[in-house]
Amino acid sequence: MTDTAFPGTIDAPAGTEQQSAELKADRRQARRAKQASASKQRRISRFALAIFLIVVSVVMAMPFVWMFLTSVRSSTEIYSADMPLWPSEWHWENFTVALERAPFGIYARNSFIIAAVHTVSNLVLGSMAGYALAKIRFRGATPIFGFILASMMIPFYAIVIPEFLMIRFVPFAGGNDLFGQGGTGWYDTWWALLIPALVSPFNIFLFRQFFISTPTELMEAARIDGASEVRTFVQIMAPLIRPGMLTVALLAFEAGWNNFLWPLLVTSSTNLRTIQLGLSVFRQEAGTEFNLLMAGTTMAAVPMIVMFFFFQKQFVNGFVGSGIK
């Protein structure tokens, strides 16, 4: 049989299929090269970011490293002109001497009580206020929230004197009469240390942001089922913001533990001094014992470092969940 060409058809060139295959191969090769280049750029970017983060971490950790190394040096080495970076001798007895020089047990107890009370009060009162502002509709909610935001913008140093005068002239406290005269009020008492910081405007703001991100449908369903507002808050809505509660707890505990200025103003007796105030015993007119001061500072910083080390993931997730960048 002989091949018969149909009318109107054009025979394709012999090398068309081979050229098409080569073109596809070239395109695949170019795509692979582009992907390899992009992957290489990503690896370089990640490596550069890792180097940058390591450098920043080292810079931020250096004060803590210097504090610890100073706490185990001798006084002679500290005041020497050519003090080495690494201690020539490790004087671990500095920690024992620091504990003997001042009643750090009493100071640590006071700081812990203040931090614990402020943590619980901020969790309870702050979460209730944040829930009300976020989920309950009532007249005046917007002005109240605006007042809370405005109070966050006022620095503590601008209101410390009015707060001190308030606790000084509390009626019927510390020998004061009805008009707050004649006595000392709450000065040098536990009330002055605990009452002013029972709840923080910033923590109320945080709780409001946490509750805004929760589904309102769960609250409405609970109300339809007959649950009271308190039960809805405690059993349904509050468990949804556990990361946020842990974040507020860490912030409140840190603020109470590291509080210095307010206890300095409202206390005068040793039994009410906090651990931050206790470090001042190493600063005398004759000079400062930096090795003992750094030993006490190291012991004061250890609880917060340990807490953040174990709860840093939940701490960061809490801020991310609140919508604060």
C-alpha positions as CSV (number, residue, x, y, z in Angstrom):
1,M,0.0,0.0,0.0
2,T,1.1,3.5,-0.6
3,D,0.7,6.5,1.7
4,T,-2.0,8.8,0.6
5,A,-2.0,12.5,1.7
6,F,-5.3,13.9,2.5
7,P,-6.2,17.1,0.9
8,G,-5.7,20.3,3.1
9,T,-3.2,18.6,5.5
10,I,0.4,19.9,6.1
11,D,3.1,17.4,7.1
12,A,4.9,18.6,10.3
13,P,8.7,19.0,10.0
14,A,10.6,16.0,11.2
15,G,12.4,17.9,14.1
16,T,9.4,19.6,15.6
17,E,8.8,17.1,18.3
18,Q,12.4,17.0,19.3
19,Q,12.6,20.8,19.5
20,S,9.4,20.9,21.7
21,A,10.9,18.3,24.0
22,E,14.2,20.3,24.3
23,L,12.2,23.5,24.9
24,K,10.3,21.8,27.8
25,A,13.5,20.5,29.2
26,D,15.1,23.9,29.1
27,R,12.1,25.4,30.9
28,R,12.2,22.7,33.6
29,Q,15.9,23.3,34.0
30,A,15.4,27.1,34.3
31,R,12.6,26.5,36.9
32,R,14.9,24.3,38.9
33,A,17.7,26.8,38.8
34,K,15.3,29.5,39.9
35,Q,14.0,27.4,42.8
36,A,17.6,26.5,43.8
37,S,18.5,30.2,43.8
38,A,15.5,31.1,45.9
39,S,16.3,28.3,48.3
40,K,19.8,29.5,48.6
41,Q,18.7,33.1,49.3
42,R,16.3,31.8,52.0
43,R,19.1,29.9,53.6
44,I,21.4,32.9,53.5
45,S,18.6,35.1,55.0
46,R,17.9,32.6,57.8
47,F,21.6,32.3,58.5
48,A,22.0,36.1,58.7
49,L,18.9,36.4,60.9
50,A,20.3,33.7,63.2
51,I,23.6,35.6,63.5
52,F,21.8,38.8,64.2
53,L,19.7,37.2,66.9
54,I,22.7,35.6,68.5
55,V,24.5,38.9,68.6
56,V,21.5,40.6,70.1
57,S,21.1,37.8,72.7
58,V,24.7,38.0,73.7
59,V,24.4,41.8,74.1
60,M,21.3,41.5,76.2
61,A,22.8,38.7,78.3
62,M,26.0,40.5,79.1
63,P,24.7,42.6,82.0
64,F,23.5,39.4,83.7
65,V,26.8,37.7,83.0
66,W,28.7,40.7,84.4
67,M,26.5,40.8,87.4
68,F,27.2,37.1,88.2
69,L,30.9,37.3,87.6
70,T,31.1,40.4,89.8
71,S,29.2,38.6,92.6
72,V,32.0,36.0,92.8
73,R,35.0,38.4,92.7
74,S,37.0,39.7,95.7
75,S,36.8,43.4,96.6
76,T,40.5,43.7,95.8
77,E,40.0,42.4,92.3
78,I,37.0,44.6,91.6
79,Y,38.9,47.8,92.5
80,S,42.1,46.8,90.6
81,A,43.0,48.8,87.6
82,D,43.5,45.8,85.4
83,M,40.5,43.7,86.5
84,P,40.3,40.5,84.3
85,L,37.1,39.5,82.5
86,W,37.2,36.1,84.2
87,P,37.6,36.0,88.0
88,S,41.0,34.8,89.1
89,E,39.3,33.2,92.2
90,W,35.7,32.3,92.7
91,H,34.5,33.6,96.0
92,W,31.2,31.7,96.5
93,E,31.2,32.8,100.1
94,N,30.0,36.3,98.9
95,F,26.4,34.9,98.7
96,T,26.6,33.7,102.3
97,V,28.1,37.0,103.5
98,A,25.3,38.9,101.7
99,L,22.7,36.8,103.4
100,E,24.3,37.4,106.8
101,R,24.8,41.1,106.3
102,A,21.0,41.8,105.8
103,P,17.8,39.9,106.7
104,F,17.2,38.8,103.1
105,G,14.7,36.2,104.4
106,I,12.4,38.9,105.6
107,Y,12.9,41.0,102.5
108,A,12.2,38.0,100.2
109,R,9.1,37.1,102.2
110,N,7.7,40.7,101.9
111,S,8.4,40.8,98.2
112,F,6.8,37.5,97.7
113,I,3.7,38.5,99.6
114,I,3.3,41.7,97.7
115,A,3.9,39.9,94.3
116,A,1.5,37.1,95.2
117,V,-1.3,39.4,96.4
118,H,-1.0,41.7,93.4
119,T,-1.0,38.7,91.0
120,V,-4.2,37.3,92.5
121,S,-5.9,40.6,92.6
122,N,-5.0,41.5,89.1
123,L,-6.2,38.2,87.8
124,V,-9.5,38.4,89.6
125,L,-10.3,42.1,89.4
126,G,-8.6,42.8,86.0
127,S,-10.3,39.8,84.3
128,M,-13.8,40.9,85.6
129,A,-13.3,44.4,84.4
130,G,-11.9,43.3,81.1
131,Y,-14.8,40.9,80.6
132,A,-17.4,43.6,81.4
133,L,-15.8,46.1,79.0
134,A,-15.5,43.5,76.2
135,K,-18.7,41.4,76.4
136,I,-21.3,43.3,78.5
137,R,-23.2,46.2,76.9
138,F,-23.9,49.0,79.4
139,R,-24.1,52.7,79.4
140,G,-20.8,54.4,79.9
141,A,-18.6,51.5,78.8
142,T,-16.8,53.6,76.1
143,P,-16.0,56.6,78.4
144,I,-14.8,54.2,81.2
145,F,-12.5,52.4,78.7
146,G,-11.2,55.7,77.5
147,F,-10.5,56.8,81.1
148,I,-8.5,53.5,81.6
149,L,-6.5,54.2,78.4
150,A,-5.8,57.7,79.5
151,S,-4.6,56.6,82.9
152,M,-2.1,54.3,81.2
153,M,-0.5,57.3,79.5
154,I,0.2,59.0,82.9
155,P,3.7,58.0,84.2
156,F,3.8,56.7,87.8
157,Y,6.3,59.4,88.8
158,A,3.6,62.0,88.0
159,I,1.1,60.6,90.5
160,V,3.4,59.2,93.2
161,I,3.1,62.2,95.4
162,P,-0.7,62.4,95.3
163,E,-0.9,58.6,96.0
164,F,1.5,59.1,99.0
165,L,-0.7,61.9,100.4
166,M,-3.8,59.7,100.0
167,I,-2.3,56.9,102.1
168,R,-0.9,59.4,104.5
169,F,-4.2,61.1,105.2
170,V,-6.6,58.1,105.2
171,P,-9.4,58.8,107.7
172,F,-9.5,56.7,110.9
173,A,-6.2,55.0,110.1
174,G,-3.0,55.3,112.0
175,G,-4.4,57.7,114.5
176,N,-6.0,60.0,111.9
177,D,-9.4,61.6,112.6
178,L,-12.3,62.0,110.2
179,F,-10.4,64.5,108.2
180,G,-7.2,62.5,108.0
181,Q,-5.3,64.6,110.5
182,G,-3.4,63.7,113.7
183,G,-1.8,60.5,112.7
184,T,0.2,58.6,110.0
185,G,-2.6,57.0,108.1
186,W,-1.4,53.9,106.2
187,Y,2.2,54.9,106.3
188,D,4.5,52.0,107.2
189,T,1.7,49.4,107.0
190,W,0.8,46.5,104.7
191,W,-2.2,48.5,103.5
192,A,0.1,51.1,101.8
193,L,2.1,48.3,100.1
194,L,-0.9,46.3,98.8
195,I,-3.9,48.5,98.2
196,P,-2.7,51.0,95.5
197,A,-1.6,48.3,93.1
198,L,-4.4,45.8,93.5
199,V,-5.3,46.2,89.8
200,S,-3.4,47.8,86.9
201,P,-5.1,49.7,84.0
202,F,-2.7,48.0,81.6
203,N,-3.9,44.5,82.8
204,I,-7.5,45.5,82.4
205,F,-6.7,46.6,78.9
206,L,-5.0,43.3,78.2
207,F,-7.9,41.3,79.6
208,R,-10.3,43.3,77.4
209,Q,-8.2,42.4,74.3
210,F,-8.2,38.8,75.3
211,F,-12.0,38.6,75.7
212,I,-12.7,40.4,72.5
213,S,-11.0,37.6,70.6
214,T,-13.3,35.0,72.2
215,P,-16.5,33.9,70.4
216,T,-19.6,35.7,71.7
217,E,-21.8,32.8,70.6
218,L,-20.6,30.7,73.5
219,M,-21.7,33.4,76.0
220,E,-25.1,33.8,74.3
221,A,-25.6,30.0,74.3
222,A,-24.8,29.9,78.0
223,R,-27.4,32.6,78.7
224,I,-30.0,30.8,76.7
225,D,-29.3,27.7,78.8
226,G,-30.0,29.7,81.9
227,A,-26.4,30.2,83.1
228,S,-25.9,33.3,85.3
229,E,-23.4,36.0,84.3
230,V,-21.0,34.8,87.0
231,R,-21.1,31.2,85.9
232,T,-20.7,32.2,82.2
233,F,-17.7,34.2,83.1
234,V,-16.1,31.6,85.4
235,Q,-16.8,28.3,83.6
236,I,-17.0,29.3,80.0
237,M,-15.3,32.5,79.1
238,A,-12.4,32.6,81.6
239,P,-11.0,29.2,80.6
240,L,-10.7,30.4,77.0
241,I,-8.0,33.0,77.9
242,R,-5.7,30.8,80.0
243,P,-2.6,32.0,78.0
244,G,-3.6,35.6,78.6
245,M,-4.1,34.9,82.4
246,L,-0.6,33.5,82.6
247,T,0.8,36.5,80.8
248,V,-1.0,38.9,83.2
249,A,0.2,36.8,86.2
250,L,3.8,37.0,85.1
251,L,3.6,40.7,84.5
252,A,1.9,41.3,87.9
253,F,4.3,39.1,89.8
254,E,7.3,40.8,88.1
255,A,6.0,44.2,89.0
256,G,5.4,43.3,92.6
257,W,8.7,41.5,93.0
258,N,10.8,44.3,91.5
259,N,8.9,47.2,93.1
260,F,11.4,49.7,94.6
261,L,10.2,53.3,94.6
262,W,6.8,52.8,96.3
263,P,8.0,50.6,99.2
264,L,10.9,53.1,99.6
265,L,8.4,56.0,100.1
266,V,5.7,54.3,102.3
267,T,7.9,52.1,104.6
268,S,10.5,52.8,107.2
269,S,10.7,49.7,109.3
270,T,12.9,46.7,108.4
271,N,10.0,44.2,108.8
272,L,8.2,45.8,105.8
273,R,11.2,46.4,103.5
274,T,11.3,44.5,100.2
275,I,14.2,42.6,98.7
276,Q,15.0,45.5,96.3
277,L,15.3,47.9,99.2
278,G,17.4,45.4,101.0
279,L,20.2,45.8,98.4
280,S,20.8,49.3,99.6
281,V,22.5,48.0,102.8
282,F,25.6,47.4,100.6
283,R,25.9,51.1,99.7
284,Q,27.4,53.0,102.5
285,E,29.0,56.5,102.8
286,A,32.4,54.9,102.9
287,G,31.8,53.1,99.6
288,T,29.9,50.4,97.9
289,E,30.6,46.7,98.3
290,F,30.0,45.7,94.7
291,N,30.7,42.0,95.1
292,L,28.1,41.7,97.9
293,L,25.7,44.0,96.1
294,M,25.9,41.9,92.9
295,A,25.5,38.7,95.0
296,G,22.3,40.1,96.5
297,T,21.1,41.3,93.1
298,T,21.8,37.9,91.6
299,M,19.7,36.2,94.2
300,A,16.9,38.7,93.7
301,A,16.9,38.2,90.0
302,V,16.9,34.4,90.0
303,P,13.1,33.9,90.7
304,M,12.1,36.0,87.7
305,I,14.7,34.5,85.4
306,V,13.5,31.0,86.3
307,M,9.8,31.9,85.9
308,F,10.4,33.5,82.5
309,F,12.5,30.5,81.4
310,F,9.8,28.0,82.0
311,F,6.8,30.2,80.9
312,Q,8.3,32.2,78.0
313,K,6.3,30.4,75.3
314,Q,3.0,31.0,77.1
315,F,4.1,34.6,77.8
316,V,4.7,35.3,74.1
317,N,1.6,33.4,73.0
318,G,-0.5,35.5,75.4
319,F,0.7,38.8,73.8
320,V,0.1,37.4,70.3
321,G,-3.4,36.2,71.2
322,S,-4.3,39.7,72.6
323,G,-3.6,41.3,69.3
324,I,-0.8,43.5,70.7
325,K,2.2,43.7,68.3
